[in-house]
Amino acid sequence: MRAARLIRMALLVQSSPGLTAAALGRELEVSERTVIRDAQALQEAGVPIRAERGRAGGYHLAPGHRTRLTTLHPTEAETLYLSGLPAVLRDLGLSDAAGTARLKLSATLLPSLRAAAESSARRFHLDAPAWFREPSAPELLPELARAVWSDRTVELTYTRPAREGGAPGTVTRLLEPYGLVLKAGVWYVVGRVPGGPTGGDDAWRTYRVDRVTALARGTNTGAGPGELFLRDPSFDLAAHWRAHAARFARALLRTTVTVRLTQSGLRRLPAMADPAGAEEARASATAPDAAGRVTLELPVESEEVAFAQLVGLGADAEVLAPASLRARFREHARGVAELYGVQPRDQR
């Protein structure tokens, strides 16, 4: 394990001279002290790595030196081929470039490694779309991907979904497109509106690409679409998306219901309700009563959704509030009892 880490460290320093011990530690998932020890081990092995102080400091290899640690292990070659994700690359308009790159890689590999592409394709397949949904790439996705690659501002026309029974609206936004995300078969573009907030969550916007009806990339001159934008080097697309997804999931939970659960119901709750809401509810649960039941506040999207989720818990869940939802469960219980010829105990 340490040998693999030393190889990674040498390659990191070769490809990104000036990385600090802290930066290398984050990449290698070790402490700064371990980075210093690993650098000494590389020096003892003949790799001319050194740490420099000052503004342009960090770890460097001796001028002109390049490691010879680039020979691929069979598993590494197979993993590299897995990164192709043919369907995704096709949607982005990059399938030809990816195919050429794989051919070039094959030409440089040892004969024993050239079967890596076939080996990995036979064993692993990524099916990104959700069940019961026909996958379809948005028409403007390749053009938007080119803007993301070239760091050029776009003007997009976006259909906003209807809210609270209203009609859908159309908006036009100038956007600096930072990245594209594929989530359960749906593409999203993440970007920043020029002239808007420069920091925090308010600086960023997320749009579903299949709701983009028009896209202008401009002429590459002057302000507006097509203008080159300066990318914020601190922006981390993966970290931003994780935070955005968590906020989005929690924002959907606009209603709270009060529920009394048996211990079995408490254990089963995460499988029946929204995971974010269930976790929050379990944290707020009261101490068990004499019968072992707990009372908690469960965040839900709506009473309709709450009924669909909690009805699966059967007698392990009793809704206490709101009264309208409790009444709905009472009518549901009476209907089930009548269906099976059981006389309900509660005739109220």
Steps between C-alpha positions, in 0.01 A plus 500: 500500500782741584679419173189598304476822699864586430441449127194724514693767687782501245251525212307778674815706551604437139163606356434788745829649624470719808242297693538561873513228764142590594380470139680168451356376828147576380560323168659195663269505806790503746645748750762762413748311718445190287559707185835618638602143586392380152706774335805382694430142389483611136830685535663191646365300203669739255206724409633860513204655682551808715295744704544871429393793715346830396213608279592264219598227742361156557630167376689481168702248304848596383490695171471269201425192708200284416403184680485167320210380708241537224473134395141392553402200707226288333243606761589866443456462123160336547392774740612768255284348229206496737514880517372518144129461585399478132139617537601809699776591255257457211252738666777758543612466138836354604470139385731548197770668709472232769527223241813655352653538846432133579665396172806712582515351848475147359788572264726598789413205726690178525336215307400335828292808590322557171211277601416742784222673306320177415559362851348798681209539256400139559494544877360847567228714346360834620125542450449858620129565431242411762258210452189552287651801323605512137851649488528794267779755470383863493547649154712791625724289727800468259501874433479575871782251565721689252437821693594323824824371346596840356398711805271721293189680620165390355154653489240235567123509481351279767146375563425531869259233634157607617462562872186480714270451204645789299615489141863422417715803427792568267812683611820600321828499691860583422702220657863404554466120464739330743395139463247235402357234733311184406259396776267200453493551124442877518767753400550821700724798429661682793620856446526855625311807382747775401471805722314306769624405848866402506497258790287251687211290380318799347772535236406176327205387289392151391280437196360180348643481150184343356314819597742722307312593181756731340872562536715784367877477511571838337792614290786471752539879514361762736268449793226243491481149356829359375719710729780309668450491878763453768427174682515507880781251576354423843168374361455126556216367282462168686493664845262772379261242355497292820408810702245615242333158488473487879348851515260420217381179664441680832323794330237262365395408855262792562254333741543330838286220642503368856523121517512242779702193403570159645864394513441299182352807332797710610742250345300483175445875465815575289386242243152653470555877527737748341850418638577862596165541675523161672845575637385838633189343654690218671732758656197682649325189636383502860601236753298178466176489699385205713404307183835576336354751253665831410350824371678703235458783250542373144576753220313405183430649158122511552217322683439296184860380499492440877196273462667300223815457709352426843220270388768243426587486871152372583425474872860595584417867430229722649460851358423751774500821293390670287138409568416476129765234444394309812141501371618365165679211672186430706288476183765284335501262800121472493506424129760226543306351796176493296679344205620210715183474708658625823298718737715805597538557874485879457156596361555872540 
